[in-house]
Amino acid sequence: MMLSKQTNLDDGDSDQGFAAWVTNEKGVKNSSLSLGSYGFGGFFDTYSYTDPKKNFTATLFLQMYPNNSHKIHEKYQQIVYRTIDDL
């Protein structure tokens, strides 16, 4: 239940579980994340996600406000997946 969709809303690229956001079909098309990847972010832009299909967790520690104004999360995610796919 912690990672199951808990709303009837169209949440975009992810569904909201009790513990974290969970990547849905739409999110798979718009990012490198696998279906069912999940994560959570903090107020000052710390960002962590787990991709169970690729068997890894990535965390980016930031102290920024306003948050993600430079698309750092997206750039970080692209670098992580490129690196893992090259292994």
Summary of the structure (lengths in Angstrom):
residues: 87
radius of gyration: 12.9
end to end distance: 33.0
largest distance: 38.8
contacts: 222
relative contact order: 0.14
helix: 24%
strand: 23%
